[in-house]
Amino acid sequence: MTQLEAFAGKLMEDAKLPGAFIGIAKDGEMQYAGGLGLRDLEQQAEVTEDTVFGIGSITKSFTCVGIMQLQEAGKLSVHDAVVTYLPEFRTKDEERTKRITIAHLMSHTSGLPSLPTLYYAMRRSMEIDPAVKENPNNSVDLTAHEPIDTYEQLMAFIASLDVELLGEPGTEFSYSNDGYALLGAIIERVSGQTYESYIQEHILEPAGMKHTVFLIEDLGDYDNITTLYTSKKGEEGKEVFAAPLWWDAPSMRAAGFIKSTGRDMLAYGEIFRTGGLVGERRILSEDSVRQMIGNYAGLEPTRHYGYGFMVTPDFRGGTLIEHGGAIKGVAAQLCIVPEQGITCVILTNLDGSPSTELLAATLNTAQALPVEEPIVLYPDYPVSADALNEFIGEYKSGEGEKVQVSLNEAGLEMQLQGMTFSLRPVKEDSFVFKMGTGLEKYIRFIRAETGDVSRVSFHFRQLIKQSDQDQLA
């Protein structure tokens, strides 16, 4: 057993993760293909490099590839206003909305706050899923709005909301599934074909991704498909159970609904390792790849967001290009370090699984480092006890995320999903916290023009302090 397999096995045991695929490619050749655990506990079916898993929001990079291809074809520019192609797109902030460009959607800098749209888009799936009835895991009332099945319904819903943009387009980063759904609509209107068929024809087929689909039924009689698992709190702690129904959201597939395999995802990573090629097939130009990893929004002291990817430009002598994905039964990660010829992929069949930690250990292995080598180190930053009072409060997003920040004798702490985490200051208005033995996670508080703390950037979304905007309660 390798050091990576031993480390991964311990993580999987602690998380009660049924199955995972860990893949490493070097210069386009698969170096390690580890199917760990089981894709189906009842059938005792093993994981292979051809087992189909969900990839969640890694789908967003596929959407950006599609947009860049259309730009190369002269059919649009990423700097075009969104309303040029989607005249129905409106918010209450009409003037700012007219200035939102395609690039702003791709970089999550449109100013759109987190909205509950995704749940209404998934409503039809969630309402027939026994796992939702057994373990409701979101605070959004599904019955509050009709299912959002089409792009037109989605735009009408956004237009009906009494929400303000977070700032002038291009100035505020907040992760937006809605923005990526709109990109899917743009691809449809510009290409003249459905979003799904465009991605299939222009990315999946030329890249040789034979078992990558939006809908499981499109795989026909192919049966190397994982069962999905989720968890609930039981009398003896975390209980993992099978939840085999795949959620779908027709109006938001561009934001996170691709299913794929380890082999296919390593092939997809070649686009960004090589500067646009998969084998001899050119998917993107080198210039388009460069644009996709450009710096359009700062995330953390060393990491920024490009188009569909998070990028660390000075990472151990190379550029770390990465994205994750999560939804029920899915936690996935993809990363590429093109200068070193490295591509790594993690696919798992349990939501909330330690996919980020698995990716870190896999990347360390690919770079011949100890599996537990820290990916990033955050220095201590002195903050007076009086200054910490400014951050106290409850923060919420429209997607149902909620955190409570309070102060005790040791410093700031954050309550999240029934758990409490200590916050360690690492920069002005910025802190990190550790979940269990995992990696440190970064959060940043945001101030209004008055200088008062008004939001917190957590899980890449901006959550609004409730004393400032109680209507989100």
C-alpha distance (Angstrom), angle and dihedral (degrees) to the residues before:
residue distance angle dihedral
M1 . . .
T2 3.79 . .
Q3 3.79 124.5 .
L4 3.82 88.5 -109.3
E5 3.80 93.0 51.8
A6 3.81 92.0 48.7
F7 3.81 92.1 48.9
A8 3.81 92.3 45.1
G9 3.79 91.5 47.0
K10 3.80 91.3 55.3
L11 3.81 91.8 47.9
M12 3.80 90.8 48.6
E13 3.79 92.7 48.1
D14 3.81 92.7 49.8
A15 3.83 91.6 47.4
K16 3.84 93.4 41.5
L17 3.80 86.6 -126.8
P18 3.83 109.5 172.6
G19 3.80 99.5 -157.1
A20 3.78 145.3 -1.3
F21 3.76 141.3 176.3
I22 3.80 118.1 -144.1
G23 3.80 116.7 -170.7
I24 3.81 133.6 -179.2
A25 3.80 124.2 -176.2
K26 3.80 125.6 -175.0
D27 3.79 119.4 -161.3
G28 3.79 89.4 -15.9
E29 3.81 96.2 -51.9
M30 3.80 120.6 110.9
Q31 3.80 108.1 -114.6
Y32 3.78 99.6 173.1
A33 3.80 130.8 16.5
G34 3.76 110.0 178.1
G35 3.77 119.7 -177.8
L36 3.80 102.9 -170.5
G37 3.79 125.3 -173.9
L38 3.78 121.7 -14.6
R39 3.78 136.9 -46.5
D40 3.81 89.0 -153.1
L41 3.80 121.7 23.9
E42 3.80 95.8 -166.1
Q43 3.79 94.1 51.2
Q44 3.82 93.3 35.5
A45 3.82 87.4 -130.9
E46 3.79 115.8 169.3
V47 3.80 129.6 -131.0
T48 3.81 118.9 -112.9
E49 3.81 135.3 175.7
D50 3.82 86.7 -94.7
T51 3.81 97.2 52.4
V52 3.81 111.6 120.9
F53 3.82 115.8 -125.3
G54 3.79 132.8 165.6
I55 3.82 116.8 -98.4
G56 3.82 98.9 -166.1
S57 3.79 114.4 -169.6
I58 3.80 95.2 5.4
T59 3.82 78.1 85.7
K60 3.81 86.5 76.5
S61 3.80 91.8 73.5
F62 3.82 90.0 54.3
T63 3.80 88.1 54.3
C64 3.80 90.4 51.8
V65 3.80 91.3 48.9
G66 3.81 87.5 55.0
I67 3.81 91.8 51.2
M68 3.81 91.8 48.0
Q69 3.81 90.7 50.5
L70 3.80 90.1 53.3
Q71 3.80 89.4 49.5
E72 3.82 89.9 51.8
A73 3.81 88.1 51.4
G74 3.80 90.0 54.8
K75 3.79 93.3 -117.0
L76 3.80 95.8 119.2
S77 3.79 143.6 -7.4
V78 3.78 122.3 -129.2
H79 3.80 86.2 -130.8
D80 3.81 92.6 60.4
A81 3.79 116.6 112.1
V82 3.80 112.9 -101.4
V83 3.83 90.8 -129.0
T84 3.82 88.6 63.0
Y85 3.81 87.1 74.4
L86 3.81 100.7 19.9
P87 3.82 106.5 39.5
E88 3.83 89.3 169.4
F89 3.81 90.8 64.2
R90 3.79 107.5 109.6
T91 3.78 141.1 148.5
K92 3.79 131.3 -174.7
D93 3.82 86.7 -95.0
E94 3.80 94.4 69.4
E95 3.80 100.3 171.8
R96 3.80 95.4 49.1
T97 3.79 90.9 43.8
K98 3.80 90.5 58.5
R99 3.83 88.1 57.8
I100 3.82 95.3 54.3
T101 3.79 109.3 112.7
I102 3.79 132.3 -161.2
A103 3.82 87.8 -106.5
H104 3.80 90.3 56.3
L105 3.81 89.6 56.5
M106 3.82 91.5 47.4
S107 3.82 92.4 51.1
H108 3.84 96.1 40.2
T109 3.80 90.3 -118.6
S110 3.82 99.0 116.9
G111 3.79 91.2 108.1
L112 3.80 92.7 -117.6
P113 3.81 108.9 145.0
S114 3.79 122.1 -140.3
L115 3.79 108.8 -73.2
P116 3.84 133.2 -170.0
T117 3.81 91.9 -120.1
L118 3.81 95.8 111.8
Y119 3.80 92.7 61.5
Y120 3.80 92.6 51.2
A121 3.82 89.0 45.9
M122 3.83 88.7 53.5
R123 3.80 93.6 39.6
R124 3.81 96.9 108.6
S125 3.82 91.0 53.2
M126 3.78 95.5 42.5
E127 3.80 94.8 48.8
I128 3.81 92.6 58.5
D129 3.80 95.4 40.9
P130 3.83 113.0 104.2
A131 3.81 88.4 -157.8
V132 3.81 90.7 66.4
K133 3.80 91.8 52.2
E134 3.79 91.1 46.6
N135 3.78 95.7 46.8
P136 3.83 116.0 12.5
N137 3.80 104.1 -157.6
N138 3.78 105.5 179.5
S139 3.78 135.5 62.6
V140 3.80 95.3 -140.5
D141 3.82 116.5 107.9
L142 3.81 103.5 -129.6
T143 3.79 91.5 -161.2
A144 3.81 92.1 59.5
H145 3.81 91.1 86.0
E146 3.78 139.1 20.7
P147 3.82 117.4 -102.6
I148 3.81 112.7 -77.6
D149 3.80 102.4 -137.3
T150 3.82 103.7 156.0
Y151 3.78 138.2 46.8
E152 3.79 89.0 -117.2
Q153 3.81 91.5 55.1
L154 3.78 89.7 47.4
M155 3.80 93.2 53.0
A156 3.80 91.3 46.1
F157 3.81 89.4 52.1
I158 3.81 93.0 50.5
A159 3.81 90.3 48.0
S160 3.82 90.4 52.8
L161 3.81 95.6 55.0
D162 3.78 121.9 102.1
V163 3.80 95.3 -139.2
E164 3.78 132.1 125.6
L165 3.79 125.6 -133.7
L166 3.79 112.6 -107.2
G167 3.80 92.0 -121.5
E168 3.77 145.0 -48.3
P169 3.83 109.6 -31.6
G170 3.79 109.8 -89.7
T171 3.81 96.0 27.3
E172 3.81 106.6 79.8
F173 3.81 127.1 50.5
S174 3.79 116.6 -149.1
Y175 3.79 121.8 152.4
S176 3.81 108.7 -112.8
N177 3.78 126.6 -169.9
D178 3.80 87.1 -178.8
G179 3.80 90.9 59.7
Y180 3.79 90.7 55.0
A181 3.79 92.0 47.5
L182 3.81 86.6 56.8
L183 3.81 89.2 52.1
G184 3.80 87.8 56.5
A185 3.79 89.0 53.5
I186 3.81 90.7 50.4
I187 3.82 91.5 51.1
E188 3.81 89.3 52.4
R189 3.79 95.6 49.2
V190 3.79 95.8 43.2
S191 3.82 97.7 42.6
G192 3.79 97.2 38.9
Q193 3.80 92.4 -132.1
T194 3.78 135.2 87.1
Y195 3.79 117.3 -78.8
E196 3.80 91.0 -118.3
S197 3.82 94.8 50.3
Y198 3.82 90.9 46.4
I199 3.83 92.0 54.2
Q200 3.81 90.4 45.0
E201 3.81 94.5 50.0
H202 3.80 100.2 38.7
I203 3.82 103.7 33.9
L204 3.80 115.7 11.9
E205 3.80 99.0 44.8
P206 3.83 98.6 42.9
A207 3.82 89.8 45.0
G208 3.82 90.6 52.8
M209 3.82 93.4 -120.5
K210 3.79 95.7 158.9
H211 3.79 99.2 171.3
T212 3.80 100.7 39.2
V213 3.81 117.0 111.4
F214 3.79 144.3 147.8
L215 3.82 94.2 -132.1
I216 3.80 124.3 41.8
E217 3.81 90.6 -140.9
D218 3.81 88.1 64.3
L219 3.82 87.4 71.0
G220 3.80 90.2 69.6
D221 3.80 112.2 -163.1
Y222 3.83 93.9 -10.5
D223 3.80 104.1 126.3
N224 3.82 106.0 -179.0
I225 3.80 89.7 105.1
T226 3.76 126.3 131.2
T227 3.78 123.9 -119.4
L228 3.80 111.3 -124.5
Y229 3.80 120.4 -119.7
T230 3.78 133.3 -165.8
S231 3.81 134.5 173.6
K232 3.77 143.9 -131.0
K233 3.77 136.7 -172.7
G234 3.78 110.6 -91.3
E235 3.76 134.7 179.9
E236 3.79 90.3 -88.5
G237 3.80 97.7 39.7
K238 3.78 128.2 -93.5
E239 3.79 115.7 18.2
V240 3.80 118.3 -165.2
F241 3.80 117.8 -156.8
A242 3.80 138.0 172.4
A243 3.81 115.3 -93.7
P244 3.82 101.7 174.3
L245 3.82 100.4 174.1
W246 3.82 110.9 105.1
W247 3.80 112.2 -139.5
D248 3.79 116.9 -130.5
A249 3.80 134.5 -170.3
P250 3.82 112.0 -172.8
S251 3.80 93.7 -166.5
M252 3.81 93.6 48.4
R253 3.80 105.7 38.4
A254 3.81 89.1 117.4
A255 3.81 88.3 65.8
G256 3.79 100.8 55.6
F257 3.80 126.2 -32.9
I258 3.82 108.4 107.4
K259 3.81 118.8 124.7
S260 3.80 118.0 -154.3
T261 3.80 147.7 152.7
G262 3.78 134.2 -111.5
R263 3.80 91.6 -109.6
D264 3.81 92.6 50.4
M265 3.81 94.0 45.9
L266 3.80 92.3 51.6
A267 3.82 87.0 53.0
Y268 3.82 90.5 49.7
G269 3.80 90.5 51.9
E270 3.81 88.3 61.5
I271 3.82 89.4 75.9
F272 3.80 89.4 68.2
R273 3.82 97.4 34.9
T274 3.80 94.3 53.8
G275 3.79 102.1 33.6
G276 3.78 96.7 -102.8
L277 3.82 108.5 -25.7
V278 3.79 133.7 112.3
G279 3.76 103.1 -169.3
E280 3.79 104.3 -47.9
R281 3.80 94.7 -26.7
R282 3.80 116.0 101.2
I283 3.80 111.4 -142.8
L284 3.83 97.7 167.9
S285 3.79 137.4 7.5
E286 3.79 118.6 -106.6
D287 3.80 88.9 -113.2
S288 3.81 91.8 55.1
V289 3.81 90.6 51.6
R290 3.81 89.5 50.7
Q291 3.78 90.0 51.1
M292 3.80 91.4 50.4
I293 3.81 92.0 58.4
G294 3.82 95.4 42.8
N295 3.80 122.3 124.1
Y296 3.81 109.4 -100.3
A297 3.82 100.6 145.3
G298 3.78 133.9 16.6
L299 3.81 114.1 -125.7
E300 3.79 104.4 171.3
P301 3.81 134.8 -8.7
T302 3.83 92.0 -79.0
R303 3.81 104.0 20.1
H304 3.81 134.5 71.3
Y305 3.79 138.8 178.3
G306 3.80 122.3 -111.0
Y307 3.79 124.4 172.9
G308 3.80 107.1 -44.3
F309 3.81 93.6 -23.8
M310 3.78 141.0 81.2
V311 3.80 111.1 -133.0
T312 3.81 133.7 -160.7
P313 3.83 103.3 -169.6
D314 3.81 97.8 -168.5
F315 3.78 104.6 44.0
R316 3.81 117.0 147.5
G317 3.77 92.2 -42.2
G318 3.80 96.1 -42.6
T319 3.80 145.1 60.1
L320 3.80 118.0 -85.6
I321 3.82 111.6 -148.3
E322 3.79 113.6 -174.8
H323 3.79 149.5 152.0
G324 3.76 137.2 175.8
G325 3.77 136.0 -152.8
A326 3.79 135.2 -153.6
I327 3.78 137.0 175.9
K328 3.80 133.3 131.4
G329 3.81 107.5 -39.8
V330 3.80 92.2 2.3
A331 3.79 136.2 98.6
A332 3.81 114.5 154.2
Q333 3.81 140.1 162.8
L334 3.80 135.7 -166.9
C335 3.79 127.8 -174.0
I336 3.79 137.2 172.5
V337 3.82 130.5 -168.9
P338 3.83 99.3 -171.4
E339 3.81 97.6 -174.6
Q340 3.81 89.4 59.2
G341 3.82 96.3 38.6
I342 3.82 91.3 -119.1
T343 3.80 128.1 148.0
C344 3.82 122.5 171.8
V345 3.79 129.9 -177.5
I346 3.80 132.6 -173.1
L347 3.81 121.4 -168.3
T348 3.82 122.3 178.5
N349 3.80 136.2 174.1
L350 3.83 100.6 -140.1
D351 3.79 126.0 75.0
G352 3.80 112.8 -128.5
S353 3.80 91.3 27.7
P354 3.83 119.0 146.5
S355 3.81 94.3 -100.3
T356 3.82 92.5 142.9
E357 3.80 91.6 54.5
L358 3.81 90.6 45.8
L359 3.80 90.0 52.0
A360 3.81 91.9 50.0
A361 3.81 91.4 51.9
T362 3.81 91.0 45.9
L363 3.79 93.2 49.5
N364 3.81 90.1 48.3
T365 3.80 89.1 52.3
A366 3.80 91.4 49.6
Q367 3.81 88.7 52.8
A368 3.83 93.0 46.4
L369 3.81 93.0 -112.7
P370 3.83 129.7 131.5
V371 3.81 110.2 -79.8
E372 3.80 92.5 -119.4
E373 3.82 96.2 50.1
P374 3.86 107.4 134.8
I375 3.81 113.3 -107.9
V376 3.81 91.2 -150.5
L377 3.81 133.8 4.9
Y378 3.80 121.1 -147.2
P379 3.83 118.3 -156.2
D380 3.80 122.6 -135.6
Y381 3.80 115.1 -99.5
P382 3.82 120.9 -160.2
V383 3.81 115.8 -124.3
S384 3.81 124.7 174.8
A385 3.80 119.3 -120.9
D386 3.81 90.2 -118.3
A387 3.80 91.9 54.5
L388 3.82 91.2 53.2
N389 3.81 90.1 64.3
E390 3.81 89.6 71.5
F391 3.80 91.8 69.3
I392 3.82 97.7 52.6
G393 3.79 114.8 115.3
E394 3.78 147.6 77.1
Y395 3.81 119.7 -71.7
K396 3.83 126.8 -166.1
S397 3.79 140.5 179.7
G398 3.78 130.6 -154.3
E399 3.81 89.2 -113.8
G400 3.81 89.4 66.3
E401 3.80 99.7 -101.2
K402 3.79 113.6 142.8
V403 3.79 133.7 179.7
Q404 3.79 130.5 179.7
V405 3.81 118.2 -152.6
S406 3.81 119.2 -160.6
L407 3.80 139.0 162.7
N408 3.78 129.2 -119.6
E409 3.81 134.0 168.6
A410 3.81 91.9 -80.8
G411 3.81 95.0 49.5
L412 3.79 137.8 -96.9
E413 3.77 121.2 -7.2
M414 3.79 132.5 -175.4
Q415 3.79 128.6 -145.2
L416 3.79 113.7 -148.6
Q417 3.81 128.4 167.3
G418 3.79 92.1 -17.8
M419 3.81 93.7 -49.2
T420 3.80 130.5 105.1
F421 3.81 124.5 -139.2
S422 3.78 130.8 -174.2
L423 3.81 114.7 -125.0
R424 3.80 117.3 -139.6
P425 3.83 116.0 -159.7
V426 3.82 112.5 -126.9
K427 3.81 103.2 161.5
E428 3.79 139.1 0.1
D429 3.83 106.6 -53.5
S430 3.84 89.5 -8.4
F431 3.79 131.1 110.9
V432 3.79 141.2 169.6
F433 3.79 131.6 -145.5
K434 3.77 134.4 -172.2
M435 3.79 125.4 -133.5
G436 3.79 107.3 -149.9
T437 3.79 110.1 -51.4
G438 3.79 92.1 -28.6
L439 3.79 132.9 113.5
E440 3.79 121.8 -63.1
K441 3.79 112.4 -96.8
Y442 3.80 122.3 -146.8
I443 3.80 127.6 -132.7
R444 3.80 129.7 176.7
F445 3.78 130.0 -161.8
I446 3.80 117.7 -139.6
R447 3.79 126.3 -147.2
A448 3.78 129.1 -144.8
E449 3.82 121.6 -130.1
T450 3.82 87.2 -89.9
G451 3.81 89.4 62.6
D452 3.80 93.0 -113.2
V453 3.80 120.2 129.7
S454 3.82 105.8 -104.4
R455 3.83 106.2 161.4
V456 3.77 143.3 14.0
S457 3.79 125.5 -139.7
F458 3.80 103.2 -137.7
H459 3.80 128.3 160.0
F460 3.83 83.7 2.3
R461 3.83 90.9 -65.3
Q462 3.78 126.4 107.6
L463 3.80 109.3 -121.5
I464 3.79 115.0 -162.7
K465 3.80 123.4 -129.3
Q466 3.77 105.6 -115.8
S467 3.78 97.7 -136.8
D468 3.80 85.0 62.8
Q469 3.80 99.4 45.6
D470 3.77 111.4 15.2
Q471 3.79 92.5 166.8
L472 3.82 89.1 82.7
A473 3.79 90.0 62.8
